[in-house]
Protein backbone atom coordinates (compact mmCIF):
# COMPACT_ATOMS: atom_id res chain seq x y z
CA UNK A 1 0.00 0.00 0.00
CA UNK A 2 1.49 3.26 -1.19
CA UNK A 3 1.06 6.79 0.23
CA UNK A 4 1.55 9.87 -1.96
CA UNK A 5 2.23 13.10 -0.06
CA UNK A 6 1.02 16.05 -2.15
CA UNK A 7 1.83 19.69 -1.49
CA UNK A 8 1.83 23.11 -3.15
CA UNK A 9 4.58 25.57 -2.24
CA UNK A 10 6.12 28.95 -2.93
CA UNK A 11 9.31 30.23 -1.30
CA UNK A 12 9.33 27.68 1.52
CA UNK A 13 13.03 26.79 1.53
CA UNK A 14 13.58 27.16 5.29
CA UNK A 15 10.49 25.32 6.50
CA UNK A 16 10.89 22.47 4.00
CA UNK A 17 14.28 21.70 5.52
CA UNK A 18 12.38 20.82 8.72
CA UNK A 19 9.25 19.12 7.38
CA UNK A 20 10.56 17.13 4.41
CA UNK A 21 13.04 14.82 6.22
CA UNK A 22 10.27 12.98 8.12
CA UNK A 23 7.81 13.21 5.24
CA UNK A 24 10.31 11.75 2.79
CA UNK A 25 11.06 8.80 5.08
CA UNK A 26 7.41 8.10 5.82
CA UNK A 27 5.65 8.58 2.48
CA UNK A 28 6.36 6.54 -0.64
CA UNK A 29 6.52 9.63 -2.83
CA UNK A 30 6.29 13.40 -2.49
CA UNK A 31 4.56 15.36 -5.23
CA UNK A 32 5.51 19.01 -4.91
CA UNK A 33 3.86 21.64 -7.10
CA UNK A 34 5.76 24.93 -7.08
CA UNK A 35 3.81 28.09 -7.88
CA UNK A 36 6.73 30.45 -8.49
CA UNK A 37 9.49 30.14 -5.91
CA UNK A 38 12.48 32.46 -6.20
CA UNK A 39 14.48 31.02 -3.28
CA UNK A 40 16.02 27.57 -2.83
CA UNK A 41 12.69 25.73 -2.46
CA UNK A 42 13.11 23.54 -5.53
CA UNK A 43 16.67 22.53 -4.66
CA UNK A 44 15.66 21.58 -1.11
CA UNK A 45 12.67 19.59 -2.38
CA UNK A 46 14.80 17.62 -4.82
CA UNK A 47 17.37 16.98 -2.11
CA UNK A 48 14.70 15.01 -0.23
CA UNK A 49 13.52 13.11 -3.28
CA UNK A 50 10.41 15.15 -4.08
CA UNK A 51 9.09 15.11 -7.64
CA UNK A 52 8.80 18.79 -8.55
CA UNK A 53 6.27 20.23 -11.00
CA UNK A 54 5.55 23.84 -11.90
CA UNK A 55 2.16 25.52 -12.00
CA UNK A 56 1.41 29.25 -12.40
CA UNK A 57 -0.33 30.83 -9.41
CA UNK A 58 -3.89 31.96 -10.26
CA UNK A 59 -5.21 32.89 -6.78
CA UNK A 60 -6.85 29.45 -6.69
CA UNK A 61 -5.60 26.94 -4.12
CA UNK A 62 -7.77 24.11 -5.44
CA UNK A 63 -6.42 24.47 -8.97
CA UNK A 64 -2.86 24.07 -7.68
CA UNK A 65 -3.78 21.15 -5.40
CA UNK A 66 -5.58 19.35 -8.22
CA UNK A 67 -2.44 19.75 -10.32
CA UNK A 68 -0.53 17.80 -7.65
CA UNK A 69 -3.09 14.97 -7.75
CA UNK A 70 -2.44 14.44 -11.47
CA UNK A 71 1.04 13.08 -10.75
CA UNK A 72 0.31 10.95 -7.66
CA UNK A 73 0.63 7.18 -8.12
CA UNK A 74 -0.13 6.04 -4.55
CA UNK A 75 -3.18 4.22 -3.25
CA UNK A 76 -3.83 7.07 -0.80
CA UNK A 77 -3.26 10.81 -0.98
CA UNK A 78 -1.96 12.61 2.10
CA UNK A 79 -2.16 16.34 1.38
CA UNK A 80 -0.06 18.66 3.49
CA UNK A 81 1.31 22.18 3.44
CA UNK A 82 5.00 23.02 3.52
CA UNK A 83 4.62 24.29 7.09
CA UNK A 84 2.83 21.17 8.36
CA UNK A 85 4.98 18.62 10.19
CA UNK A 86 4.03 14.97 10.51
CA UNK A 87 6.53 12.60 12.11
CA UNK A 88 7.83 9.58 10.21
CA UNK A 89 6.49 7.17 12.84
CA UNK A 90 3.04 8.75 12.59
CA UNK A 91 3.01 8.18 8.83
CA UNK A 92 3.94 4.54 9.44
CA UNK A 93 1.13 4.30 11.99
CA UNK A 94 -1.21 5.79 9.37
CA UNK A 95 -0.03 3.20 6.87
CA UNK A 96 -0.97 0.34 9.20
CA UNK A 97 -4.44 1.85 9.73
CA UNK A 98 -5.03 2.35 6.01
CA UNK A 99 -4.35 -1.32 5.27
CA UNK A 100 -7.69 -2.28 6.83
CA UNK A 101 -10.04 0.65 6.22
CA UNK A 102 -13.12 0.63 4.01
CA UNK A 103 -13.59 4.40 4.15
CA UNK A 104 -12.52 6.52 1.19
CA UNK A 105 -11.10 9.28 3.39
CA UNK A 106 -9.93 10.14 6.90
CA UNK A 107 -9.53 13.08 9.27
CA UNK A 108 -6.31 13.97 11.09
CA UNK A 109 -5.92 16.46 13.96
CA UNK A 110 -4.05 19.61 12.95
CA UNK A 111 -2.42 21.37 15.92
CA UNK A 112 -1.35 25.01 15.83
CA UNK A 113 2.24 25.04 17.06
CA UNK A 114 5.16 27.41 17.37
CA UNK A 115 7.70 27.16 14.58
CA UNK A 116 9.74 23.98 14.86
CA UNK A 117 7.78 22.58 17.82
CA UNK A 118 5.83 19.33 17.95
CA UNK A 119 3.26 20.22 20.59
CA UNK A 120 0.23 22.45 20.88
CA UNK A 121 -3.17 22.79 22.55
CA UNK A 122 -5.27 24.34 19.76
CA UNK A 123 -6.40 21.85 17.13
CA UNK A 124 -9.10 20.89 14.68
CA UNK A 125 -9.80 17.78 12.63
CA UNK A 126 -9.43 18.19 8.89
CA UNK A 127 -9.94 15.71 6.08
CA UNK A 128 -6.28 15.29 5.14
CA UNK A 129 -6.28 12.06 3.18
CA UNK A 130 -8.30 10.06 0.69
CA UNK A 131 -8.11 7.22 -1.80
CA UNK A 132 -6.44 8.10 -5.08
CA UNK A 133 -7.90 7.74 -8.58
CA UNK A 134 -11.55 7.80 -7.50
CA UNK A 135 -12.34 11.25 -8.83
CA UNK A 136 -11.84 12.82 -5.42
CA UNK A 137 -10.54 16.35 -5.89
CA UNK A 138 -10.40 19.86 -4.45
CA UNK A 139 -12.90 22.67 -4.93
CA UNK A 140 -13.07 26.27 -3.68
CA UNK A 141 -10.37 28.76 -4.56
CA UNK A 142 -9.72 29.63 -0.90
CA UNK A 143 -9.88 27.32 2.11
CA UNK A 144 -10.03 24.45 -0.34
CA UNK A 145 -12.19 21.42 0.50
CA UNK A 146 -12.31 17.82 -0.72
CA UNK A 147 -15.17 16.81 -3.05
CA UNK A 148 -16.22 13.66 -4.90
CA UNK A 149 -17.12 13.17 -8.57
CA UNK A 150 -20.67 14.35 -7.90
CA UNK A 151 -19.33 17.59 -6.38
CA UNK A 152 -20.47 16.51 -2.93
CA UNK A 153 -18.27 17.34 0.04
CA UNK A 154 -16.35 14.22 1.09
CA UNK A 155 -16.77 13.16 4.71
CA UNK A 156 -15.72 10.19 6.80
CA UNK A 157 -16.37 8.52 10.14
CA UNK A 158 -12.63 7.88 10.54
CA UNK A 159 -11.03 10.36 12.98
CA UNK A 160 -7.41 9.36 13.64
CA UNK A 161 -6.70 11.35 16.78
CA UNK A 162 -3.31 9.76 17.46
CA UNK A 163 -1.75 10.80 14.14
CA UNK A 164 -1.00 14.48 14.66
CA UNK A 165 -0.01 17.16 12.20
CA UNK A 166 1.67 20.27 13.64
CA UNK A 167 1.00 23.47 11.72
CA UNK A 168 3.63 26.19 12.00
CA UNK A 169 1.91 28.64 9.66
CA UNK A 170 0.59 30.93 12.39
CA UNK A 171 4.10 31.52 13.76
CA UNK A 172 5.59 33.44 10.85
CA UNK A 173 7.92 36.39 10.56
CA UNK A 174 6.26 39.81 10.52
CA UNK A 175 6.99 40.19 6.81
CA UNK A 176 5.59 36.77 5.84
CA UNK A 177 2.51 37.32 8.01
CA UNK A 178 1.86 40.66 6.31
CA UNK A 179 2.24 39.17 2.82
CA UNK A 180 0.00 36.22 3.69
CA UNK A 181 -2.75 38.45 5.06
CA UNK A 182 -2.59 40.80 2.08
CA UNK A 183 -2.88 37.82 -0.27
CA UNK A 184 -5.80 36.36 1.68
CA UNK A 185 -7.59 39.70 1.81
CA UNK A 186 -7.22 40.18 -1.94
CA UNK A 187 -8.51 36.70 -2.78
CA UNK A 188 -11.40 36.79 -0.32
CA UNK A 189 -12.67 40.21 -1.37
CA UNK A 190 -12.60 39.12 -5.00
CA UNK A 191 -14.41 35.87 -4.24
CA UNK A 192 -17.09 37.65 -2.23
CA UNK A 193 -17.75 39.94 -5.19
CA UNK A 194 -18.48 36.82 -7.24
CA UNK A 195 -20.21 34.85 -4.45
CA UNK A 196 -21.59 37.34 -1.89
CA UNK A 197 -23.65 34.68 -0.08
CA UNK A 198 -20.82 32.24 0.58
CA UNK A 199 -20.60 31.87 4.38
CA UNK A 200 -17.14 30.31 4.30
CA UNK A 201 -15.62 33.27 2.47
CA UNK A 202 -17.24 35.62 5.01
CA UNK A 203 -15.84 33.47 7.82
CA UNK A 204 -12.29 33.49 6.46
CA UNK A 205 -12.46 37.25 5.83
CA UNK A 206 -13.74 37.77 9.39
CA UNK A 207 -10.81 35.75 10.76
CA UNK A 208 -8.42 37.85 8.69
CA UNK A 209 -9.89 41.05 10.13
CA UNK A 210 -9.92 39.64 13.67
CA UNK A 211 -6.24 38.67 13.50
CA UNK A 212 -5.30 42.19 12.37
CA UNK A 213 -7.32 43.90 15.10
CA UNK A 214 -10.06 45.22 12.79
CA UNK A 215 -12.73 44.10 15.24
CA UNK A 216 -15.68 46.11 13.91
CA UNK A 217 -15.19 44.69 10.41
CA UNK A 218 -14.69 41.21 11.86
CA UNK A 219 -17.86 41.52 13.95
CA UNK A 220 -19.95 42.37 10.87
CA UNK A 221 -18.45 39.54 8.79
CA UNK A 222 -19.07 37.00 11.55
CA UNK A 223 -22.63 38.30 11.63
CA UNK A 224 -23.01 37.46 7.94
CA UNK A 225 -21.87 33.89 8.67
CA UNK A 226 -24.53 33.53 11.37
CA UNK A 227 -27.23 34.82 8.99
CA UNK A 228 -26.20 32.56 6.12
CA UNK A 229 -25.44 29.34 8.03
CA UNK A 230 -26.98 29.71 11.50
CA UNK A 231 -26.62 26.14 12.78
CA UNK A 232 -23.23 25.18 11.35
CA UNK A 233 -20.02 24.77 13.37
CA UNK A 234 -18.59 27.92 11.76
CA UNK A 235 -21.63 29.85 13.05
CA UNK A 236 -20.74 28.63 16.54
CA UNK A 237 -17.16 29.84 16.09
CA UNK A 238 -18.47 33.13 14.69
CA UNK A 239 -20.73 33.73 17.68
CA UNK A 240 -17.86 33.02 20.08
CA UNK A 241 -15.63 35.51 18.24
CA UNK A 242 -18.45 38.08 18.32
CA UNK A 243 -18.75 37.49 22.06
CA UNK A 244 -15.01 38.02 22.52
CA UNK A 245 -15.23 41.32 20.64
CA UNK A 246 -18.18 42.41 22.78
CA UNK A 247 -16.27 41.51 25.96
CA UNK A 248 -13.38 43.72 24.78
CA UNK A 249 -15.93 46.52 24.42
CA UNK A 250 -17.35 45.80 27.92
CA UNK A 251 -20.73 44.94 26.37
CA UNK A 252 -21.20 41.99 28.69
CA UNK A 253 -24.95 41.55 28.25
CA UNK A 254 -24.67 41.35 24.46
CA UNK A 255 -21.73 38.95 24.79
CA UNK A 256 -23.76 36.76 27.14
CA UNK A 257 -26.60 36.63 24.58
CA UNK A 258 -24.19 35.42 21.88
CA UNK A 259 -22.82 32.73 24.18
CA UNK A 260 -26.28 31.53 25.18
CA UNK A 261 -26.99 31.06 21.45
CA UNK A 262 -23.82 28.99 21.21
CA UNK A 263 -24.93 26.74 24.07
CA UNK A 264 -28.34 26.28 22.47
CA UNK A 265 -26.49 24.75 19.50
CA UNK A 266 -23.71 23.03 21.44
CA UNK A 267 -24.48 22.37 25.11
CA UNK A 268 -20.97 21.05 25.85
CA UNK A 269 -18.98 23.97 24.42
CA UNK A 270 -16.36 24.60 27.10
CA UNK A 271 -15.11 27.81 25.49
CA UNK A 272 -18.58 29.37 25.81
CA UNK A 273 -18.93 28.30 29.46
CA UNK A 274 -15.47 29.67 30.27
CA UNK A 275 -16.32 33.01 28.66
CA UNK A 276 -19.60 33.22 30.57
CA UNK A 277 -17.70 32.43 33.76
CA UNK A 278 -15.22 35.21 32.94
CA UNK A 279 -18.08 37.66 32.38
CA UNK A 280 -19.57 36.78 35.76
CA UNK A 281 -16.17 37.29 37.42
CA UNK A 282 -15.74 40.66 35.67
CA UNK A 283 -19.18 41.78 36.83
CA UNK A 284 -18.63 40.41 40.37
CA UNK A 285 -21.41 37.81 40.11
CA UNK A 286 -19.24 35.27 41.89
CA UNK A 287 -21.86 32.64 42.88
CA UNK A 288 -22.96 32.44 39.22
CA UNK A 289 -19.33 32.29 38.06
CA UNK A 290 -18.61 29.43 40.45
CA UNK A 291 -21.67 27.46 39.35
CA UNK A 292 -20.86 27.86 35.64
CA UNK A 293 -17.16 27.09 36.02
CA UNK A 294 -17.76 24.06 38.25
CA UNK A 295 -19.84 22.69 35.39
CA UNK A 296 -17.22 23.67 32.78
CA UNK A 297 -14.60 21.72 34.76
CA UNK A 298 -16.58 18.50 34.22
CA UNK A 299 -16.75 18.75 30.42
CA UNK A 300 -14.80 16.28 28.29
CA UNK A 301 -13.00 17.08 25.05
CA UNK A 302 -15.05 15.70 22.10
CA UNK A 303 -13.31 12.96 20.14
CA UNK A 304 -15.06 13.34 16.77
CA UNK A 305 -15.96 16.86 15.74
CA UNK A 306 -15.04 19.31 12.98
CA UNK A 307 -14.99 22.28 15.35
CA UNK A 308 -11.76 23.94 16.43
CA UNK A 309 -10.69 23.14 19.97
CA UNK A 310 -8.26 24.38 22.54
CA UNK A 311 -7.41 21.56 24.94
CA UNK A 312 -6.91 24.21 27.64
CA UNK A 313 -10.63 25.02 27.48
CA UNK A 314 -11.38 21.54 28.82
CA UNK A 315 -8.49 21.20 31.25
CA UNK A 316 -6.51 24.13 32.60
CA UNK A 317 -8.70 27.17 31.92
CA UNK A 318 -12.01 26.29 33.65
CA UNK A 319 -10.10 25.26 36.79
CA UNK A 320 -7.92 28.37 36.70
CA UNK A 321 -10.97 30.64 36.34
CA UNK A 322 -12.87 28.70 39.00
CA UNK A 323 -9.96 29.02 41.43
CA UNK A 324 -9.96 32.79 40.88
CA UNK A 325 -13.71 32.93 41.50
CA UNK A 326 -13.32 30.94 44.73
CA UNK A 327 -10.51 33.25 45.86
CA UNK A 328 -12.49 36.42 45.14
CA UNK A 329 -15.41 34.86 47.04
CA UNK A 330 -13.21 34.28 50.10
CA UNK A 331 -13.05 30.48 49.67
CA UNK A 332 -9.30 30.03 50.07
CA UNK A 333 -9.33 26.25 50.66
CA UNK A 334 -11.36 25.62 47.50
CA UNK A 335 -9.18 28.07 45.58
CA UNK A 336 -6.01 26.22 46.65
CA UNK A 337 -7.43 22.84 45.64
CA UNK A 338 -8.56 24.16 42.27
CA UNK A 339 -5.35 26.07 41.47
CA UNK A 340 -3.52 22.81 42.25
CA UNK A 341 -5.81 20.91 39.86
CA UNK A 342 -5.19 23.54 37.16
CA UNK A 343 -1.42 23.29 37.69
CA UNK A 344 -1.53 19.56 37.00
CA UNK A 345 -2.68 20.35 33.46
CA UNK A 346 -0.28 23.24 32.81
CA UNK A 347 2.82 23.96 34.88
CA UNK A 348 2.35 27.72 34.88
CA UNK A 349 4.77 29.69 37.06
CA UNK A 350 2.14 32.27 38.06
CA UNK A 351 -0.23 29.52 39.19
CA UNK A 352 2.54 27.90 41.23
CA UNK A 353 3.23 31.23 42.98
CA UNK A 354 -0.48 31.55 43.81
CA UNK A 355 -0.52 28.01 45.23
CA UNK A 356 2.50 28.71 47.44
CA UNK A 357 1.07 32.05 48.63
CA UNK A 358 -2.31 30.49 49.44
CA UNK A 359 -0.68 27.68 51.43
CA UNK A 360 1.13 30.25 53.56
CA UNK A 361 -2.06 32.29 54.03
CA UNK A 362 -4.14 29.25 54.98
CA UNK A 363 -1.50 28.10 57.49
CA UNK A 364 -1.42 31.63 58.90
CA UNK A 365 -5.20 31.66 59.24
CA UNK A 366 -5.03 28.35 61.14
CA UNK A 367 -2.40 29.73 63.49
CA UNK A 368 -4.56 32.75 64.17
CA UNK A 369 -7.59 30.57 64.82
CA UNK A 370 -9.49 31.72 61.77
Secondary structure as UniProt FT lines:
FT   STRAND          3..9
FT   HELIX           13..26
FT   STRAND          29..34
FT   HELIX           41..47
FT   TURN            48..49
FT   STRAND          51..54
FT   HELIX           61..69
FT   TURN            70..71
FT   STRAND          76..79
FT   TURN            82..83
FT   STRAND          84..85
FT   HELIX           88..98
FT   STRAND          105..112
FT   TURN            115..116
FT   STRAND          122..131
FT   STRAND          137..139
FT   STRAND          145..147
FT   TURN            149..150
FT   STRAND          159..167
FT   TURN            169..170
FT   HELIX           174..194
FT   TURN            196..197
FT   HELIX           199..211
FT   TURN            212..213
FT   HELIX           215..228
FT   TURN            230..231
FT   HELIX           233..248
FT   TURN            249..250
FT   HELIX           252..265
FT   TURN            267..268
FT   HELIX           270..282
FT   TURN            283..284
FT   HELIX           286..296
FT   TURN            297..298
FT   STRAND          308..310
FT   HELIX           311..314
FT   HELIX           316..328
FT   TURN            329..330
FT   HELIX           332..345
FT   HELIX           349..367
FT   TURN            368..369
//
